[in-house]
Amino acid sequence: MSWGVEHQQKRKDILELMDLSARIMKANPNHVNEVPKSASGCWMEQIYGIQRCDFCDLSGDCPIREEQEWQEYLTKNNIVIEKNS
C-alpha cells in the first residue's frame, strides 16, 4: 500500500492528517481511548473529526463503503426498497 505519496496532493493531505493527529494527541493523550463512536461508524470521523474516503483504505468493513456498494448493487439490479411507515 503506497498511500499515494507519489501524488503531491495526496501527500499533502496525508501530512495534514498526521499534523491533525499530532495536535489532537498533544491536547489529550487519551483521545483514542476516550473518543465516542461516530454516528456514521467511520473510524476516521471518530478519531479525527473528518471523513476522507478518498484516501482511507484501512478498514475492510467500512460502513460507509458497504452502504455505497449496497446502493450501487440495488441500482444495478433495479431493486427498490420501500419503507413502511
N, C-alpha and C positions, 0 to 999 in steps of 0.2 A: 504494500500500500504506500503510494508516494505522497498522498495528501495534496497532490497538485502543486507542490512547492516550486515546480518549474514554471508555473504561470504566475506572473507578477502580482495580479490582483488577488489570486487565491492565497499566495504567500503573505500578502499584506493583511488579508482577512484573518489568517491563522495567527499571525503575530499580534493582531489586535485582540483576538480571543485570549491568547496567552497573557497579554497585558491585563485584560479584564479579570482573568482568573487570579493573577498575582495581586491585583488591588482588592478583590473580594477576600482572598485568604489573609491578606495583611490586615484588613479591617476586622475579620473574625476567623481565626484559625480553625474553628469548629464548624464553619459554614456547611461543609459537606455532610456532617452528621446531624445538623440542626435544620437544614432547609426543608420546608414542607414539599410534598409531592405536587407537581404541577397538575392543573386541571386537565390538560391535554394528554398527559402521560409522557411528554417529551422530556428526556433526561437533560437535554441542553437548555431547555427553557427552565427546568427545575434548578439547575446548577448556576447558569449564567444569566438567567432572566431574558434570554433571547432565543429565538428559534431560527436556526440556519440549516435547513435541509440540504442546501446546495453543497456543503462540504461535510456533512455528518454521515459517516458510514460505519459507525461503531456498534450500532445496535441492530441485531438481526430481527428483533421483534418490535421494531419501532411502530407504535400505534398509529402515527400519522401516515407512515408509508403503507402500512397494512390497510388503512381506510382508503387511501388513494388507489391502491391496487384493487380493492374490493369495488370501488366506484367504477374503475375502468372495466372490470370484469362485467359488472351489471350493464354498463353502456354497450360494450362489445357484443353481449349476448341478448340485448334488447329486453332486459329484465327490469320491471318496475315494481318497487316495493311500496305498497300502500299501508299507511299507518291508520289504525282505527283510533278515533278519539274517544 
